Amino acid sequence: MSEKNSGDGSRSARERLQQQRERDKAREKQRRVLIVSAAVVGVLGLAAVVGVIAASGDKDGGSDKAGPVVTPSGATDEDAKPAIPTGKADAPSTLTIWEDFRCPACAQFENVMRDSIHELEASGALKADYHLATLIDGNMGGSGSLRAANAAACAQDAGKFTAYHDVLYINQPPETDDAFGDNDKLIELAAKVPGLDTPAFRSCVNDGTHDSWVKKSHEAFQNGGFRGTPTVLLNGESIFPTKGNEQISPENLKKWVAEANKGKKAGTASPSAG
C-alpha cells in the first residue's frame, strides 16, 4: 500500500471514529432527555393515584391538639388560602403549588423542576406561592405531613424556607415510612441548611407552633376541589400534568412563563421571605 493510500486510510478511520463519537454523544443526550421525561411521566402516574386517594375521602391527619393559628413570618392568606411566598414580590407571573412533604409525586415534581423554578425566581420572571397539605397523613396514617409542614413554616420564620423545603424533598422517605413524623429527624435535616438549626427553630418544631396554621392550609386544600398533590397553577391556569396539549417540563415551564410575561417587566423588589 502506498503512503498516500495509508494516510487516506488513517484519515478515514479517524473520521469514522469521530462520527461514532458524535453518534454516541447524541444517543447519550437523547438518553438523558428520556430519563427526565420518564421522571415527569412517573410524576403524572403517581399524581393520578394520589388524586384518586384524595377523591376517595380524606380524614384529618396529625395531632388532635387545637392551638391558636400562628402564621409564619411573611406568609399570606389571600382568599383564605394560607401560603408561603418565594421569589420577588413584584414578579409578573405566579406559580401556585399545593404540596405534601410525604407525597412522592411532589418530590419527583420538585426534583425535576426545582432548578428551573429557582432560575425563574432569581431572574424576577416568576414568584411562587407554596400551600402545604397533609393529604398523606389522612390517607395512610401518621403525622409526617403535618410535622414536616410545621417545620417548614418554622424555617420560614428564620428566612430559610426555600432551602429547607428543598432539603425535605431531597431526603423524602418512602411514602409508607412516617420518618418525618419524628421531630428529631426534621431537626437533623435542618443541619443541612446553614444557620437554621437554632434553639428558636428547635422550639418551634417541638412545640408544633404552626400546626394549626398548617391545618388551616389543608382545609383550604380540601375546600378547593383539588384532585391531589401536587397541584400546580401558572397565573391561575393548571399546568400539571399538562398545559393544553403540552407536557410539563423544565423547558416548557420557561417557555410558558416567557409567553405570559411578554411585554412585562421582570420583578425587582426584594425577594419574599424564605
C-alpha positions as CSV (number, residue, x, y, z in Angstrom):
1,M,0.0,0.0,0.0
2,S,1.4,3.5,-0.9
3,E,2.0,6.1,1.8
4,K,-0.8,8.2,0.2
5,N,-3.3,5.3,0.5
6,S,-2.1,4.6,4.0
7,G,-2.6,8.3,5.0
8,D,-6.1,8.3,3.4
9,G,-6.9,5.1,5.3
10,S,-5.8,6.7,8.6
11,R,-7.9,9.8,8.0
12,S,-10.9,7.7,7.1
13,A,-10.5,5.7,10.3
14,R,-10.2,8.9,12.3
15,E,-13.3,10.3,10.6
16,R,-15.3,7.2,11.3
17,L,-14.2,7.2,14.9
18,Q,-15.2,10.9,15.2
19,Q,-18.5,10.2,13.6
20,Q,-19.1,7.3,16.0
21,R,-18.3,9.5,19.0
22,E,-20.8,12.1,17.8
23,R,-23.4,9.5,17.4
24,D,-22.6,8.2,20.9
25,K,-22.9,11.8,22.3
26,A,-26.2,12.2,20.5
27,R,-27.5,9.0,21.9
28,E,-26.4,9.9,25.4
29,K,-28.1,13.3,25.2
30,Q,-31.3,11.6,24.0
31,R,-31.0,9.1,26.9
32,R,-30.8,12.0,29.4
33,V,-33.8,13.6,27.9
34,L,-35.7,10.4,28.1
35,I,-34.7,9.9,31.7
36,V,-36.1,13.4,32.6
37,S,-39.2,12.7,30.5
38,A,-39.7,9.4,32.2
39,A,-39.3,11.1,35.6
40,V,-42.0,13.6,34.7
41,V,-44.2,10.8,33.3
42,G,-43.7,9.0,36.6
43,V,-44.9,12.0,38.4
44,L,-48.0,12.0,36.3
45,G,-48.8,8.4,37.1
46,L,-48.2,8.9,40.8
47,A,-50.2,12.1,40.8
48,A,-53.2,10.3,39.2
49,V,-53.0,7.7,42.1
50,V,-52.8,10.4,44.7
51,G,-55.7,12.2,43.1
52,V,-57.8,9.1,43.3
53,I,-56.9,8.7,47.0
54,A,-57.8,12.3,47.6
55,A,-61.2,11.8,45.9
56,S,-61.9,8.7,48.0
57,G,-62.1,10.8,51.2
58,D,-59.5,12.4,53.4
59,K,-59.6,12.4,57.2
60,D,-57.8,14.8,59.4
61,G,-54.2,13.7,59.9
62,G,-51.7,14.5,62.6
63,S,-52.2,15.7,66.2
64,D,-55.6,16.3,67.7
65,K,-54.3,19.3,69.6
66,A,-56.0,22.5,68.6
67,G,-53.9,25.5,69.4
68,P,-54.2,29.1,68.1
69,V,-53.3,29.8,64.5
70,V,-49.8,31.2,64.4
71,T,-49.0,32.5,60.9
72,P,-45.3,32.1,59.8
73,S,-43.4,35.3,59.2
74,G,-44.1,36.7,55.7
75,A,-46.9,34.1,55.0
76,T,-50.0,35.3,53.1
77,D,-53.7,34.4,53.4
78,E,-55.3,35.6,50.2
79,D,-58.8,34.2,49.7
80,A,-58.4,32.3,52.9
81,K,-55.6,30.1,51.4
82,P,-52.6,30.2,53.6
83,A,-49.4,30.3,51.6
84,I,-45.6,30.8,51.9
85,P,-44.4,33.1,49.1
86,T,-41.0,32.9,47.5
87,G,-39.3,34.9,44.7
88,K,-39.5,38.6,44.1
89,A,-42.8,40.0,45.2
90,D,-43.5,42.0,42.0
91,A,-42.6,39.3,39.6
92,P,-45.2,39.3,36.7
93,S,-46.1,35.6,36.9
94,T,-47.1,33.5,39.9
95,L,-46.7,29.8,40.3
96,T,-49.2,28.3,42.8
97,I,-48.1,24.9,44.2
98,W,-50.1,22.7,46.6
99,E,-47.8,20.1,48.1
100,D,-47.5,17.5,50.8
101,F,-44.0,16.7,52.1
102,R,-44.8,13.0,52.2
103,C,-46.1,12.9,48.7
104,P,-43.7,11.0,46.3
105,A,-45.2,12.7,43.2
106,C,-44.4,16.1,44.8
107,A,-40.8,15.0,45.4
108,Q,-40.5,13.9,41.8
109,F,-42.0,17.2,40.6
110,E,-39.6,19.2,42.7
111,N,-36.6,17.1,41.8
112,V,-37.3,17.6,38.1
113,M,-38.5,21.2,38.2
114,R,-36.6,22.7,41.1
115,D,-33.7,24.3,39.2
116,S,-35.9,25.9,36.6
117,I,-38.2,27.4,39.3
118,H,-35.3,28.8,41.2
119,E,-33.8,30.2,38.0
120,L,-37.0,31.9,37.0
121,E,-37.4,33.3,40.5
122,A,-33.9,34.7,40.5
123,S,-34.4,36.4,37.2
124,G,-37.6,38.2,38.5
125,A,-39.8,36.4,36.0
126,L,-41.7,34.2,38.5
127,K,-42.7,34.2,42.1
128,A,-44.2,31.1,43.8
129,D,-46.9,30.6,46.5
130,Y,-46.5,27.3,48.4
131,H,-49.6,25.9,50.0
132,L,-49.0,23.0,52.4
133,A,-51.3,20.0,52.7
134,T,-51.4,16.9,54.9
135,L,-53.1,14.5,52.5
136,I,-50.8,11.5,53.1
137,D,-51.3,11.7,56.9
138,G,-55.0,11.4,56.3
139,N,-54.9,8.5,53.9
140,M,-52.0,6.4,55.3
141,G,-51.9,7.4,59.0
142,G,-49.0,9.0,60.8
143,S,-48.1,12.7,61.2
144,G,-45.2,13.2,58.9
145,S,-47.0,15.6,56.5
146,L,-48.1,17.8,59.4
147,R,-44.8,17.7,61.3
148,A,-42.7,18.4,58.2
149,A,-45.1,21.3,57.1
150,N,-44.8,22.8,60.6
151,A,-41.0,22.5,60.4
152,A,-41.0,24.2,57.0
153,A,-43.1,27.0,58.5
154,C,-40.6,27.3,61.3
155,A,-37.9,27.6,58.6
156,Q,-39.9,30.4,57.0
157,D,-39.7,32.2,60.4
158,A,-35.9,32.0,60.0
159,G,-36.0,33.2,56.4
160,K,-34.8,29.8,55.2
161,F,-38.0,28.2,53.8
162,T,-36.7,27.5,50.3
163,A,-33.5,25.8,51.4
164,Y,-35.3,23.6,54.0
165,H,-38.2,22.9,51.6
166,D,-35.7,21.5,49.1
167,V,-33.8,19.5,51.7
168,L,-37.0,17.8,52.8
169,Y,-37.9,16.7,49.3
170,I,-34.3,15.6,48.5
171,N,-34.4,13.5,51.7
172,Q,-38.0,12.3,51.5
173,P,-38.5,8.8,53.0
174,P,-40.7,6.2,51.2
175,E,-44.4,7.2,51.3
176,T,-45.2,4.4,53.8
177,D,-42.4,5.4,56.1
178,D,-43.5,8.1,58.5
179,A,-40.0,9.2,59.3
180,F,-41.0,12.9,59.0
181,G,-43.3,12.3,62.0
182,D,-40.2,12.4,64.2
183,N,-39.2,15.9,65.1
184,D,-35.7,14.8,65.8
185,K,-35.4,13.7,62.2
186,L,-36.7,17.1,61.0
187,I,-34.2,18.9,63.2
188,E,-31.4,16.6,62.0
189,L,-32.2,17.6,58.4
190,A,-32.2,21.3,59.4
191,A,-28.4,20.9,60.0
192,K,-28.1,20.7,56.2
193,V,-29.3,24.4,55.9
194,P,-26.6,26.7,57.3
195,G,-27.8,28.7,60.3
196,L,-31.2,27.0,60.6
197,D,-30.6,24.6,63.5
198,T,-31.1,27.1,66.3
199,P,-32.8,27.0,69.7
200,A,-35.7,29.0,68.3
201,F,-36.1,26.6,65.3
202,R,-36.0,23.6,67.6
203,S,-38.5,25.0,69.9
204,C,-40.8,25.9,67.0
205,V,-40.6,22.4,65.7
206,N,-41.0,20.6,69.0
207,D,-43.9,22.8,70.2
208,G,-45.8,22.5,66.9
209,T,-46.0,26.3,66.7
210,H,-47.6,26.3,63.3
211,D,-49.7,23.1,63.4
212,S,-53.0,25.0,63.4
213,W,-51.8,27.2,60.5
214,V,-50.9,24.0,58.6
215,K,-54.3,22.5,59.3
216,K,-55.9,25.7,58.1
217,S,-53.9,25.4,54.9
218,H,-55.0,21.8,54.5
219,E,-58.7,22.7,55.0
220,A,-58.2,25.2,52.1
221,F,-56.9,22.4,50.0
222,Q,-59.9,20.2,50.8
223,N,-62.3,23.1,50.1
224,G,-60.6,24.0,46.9
225,G,-61.8,20.9,45.0
226,F,-58.2,19.9,44.0
227,R,-57.7,16.3,42.8
228,G,-54.4,15.6,44.5
229,T,-50.9,16.7,45.2
230,P,-49.0,18.3,43.6
231,T,-51.5,20.8,42.1
232,V,-49.6,23.4,40.1
233,L,-51.1,26.5,38.6
234,L,-49.4,29.2,36.5
235,N,-51.3,32.5,36.8
236,G,-54.3,30.5,37.9
237,E,-54.2,28.0,35.0
238,S,-53.4,24.4,35.7
239,I,-50.1,23.2,34.2
240,F,-49.7,19.9,35.8
241,P,-49.5,17.4,34.3
242,T,-50.1,19.4,31.1
243,K,-50.9,22.8,29.8
244,G,-53.2,22.4,26.8
245,N,-51.5,19.6,24.7
246,E,-48.0,20.2,26.1
247,Q,-46.4,18.2,28.8
248,I,-44.9,19.9,31.8
249,S,-41.1,20.0,31.7
250,P,-38.3,22.5,32.7
251,E,-38.1,23.8,29.1
252,N,-41.9,24.2,28.7
253,L,-42.2,26.0,32.1
254,K,-39.6,28.5,30.9
255,K,-41.5,28.9,27.6
256,W,-44.9,29.3,29.3
257,V,-43.5,31.9,31.7
258,A,-41.9,33.8,28.8
259,E,-45.1,33.8,26.9
260,A,-47.1,35.0,29.9
261,N,-44.5,37.7,30.6
262,K,-44.2,39.1,27.1
263,G,-44.1,42.9,27.3
264,K,-43.9,42.9,31.1
265,K,-41.0,44.0,33.3
266,A,-39.2,41.5,35.5
267,G,-39.7,41.8,39.2
268,T,-37.1,43.9,41.0
269,A,-38.5,44.0,44.6
270,S,-36.7,42.4,47.4
271,P,-37.2,38.6,47.5
272,S,-40.2,37.4,49.5
273,A,-39.3,36.0,52.9
274,G,-37.9,32.5,52.7
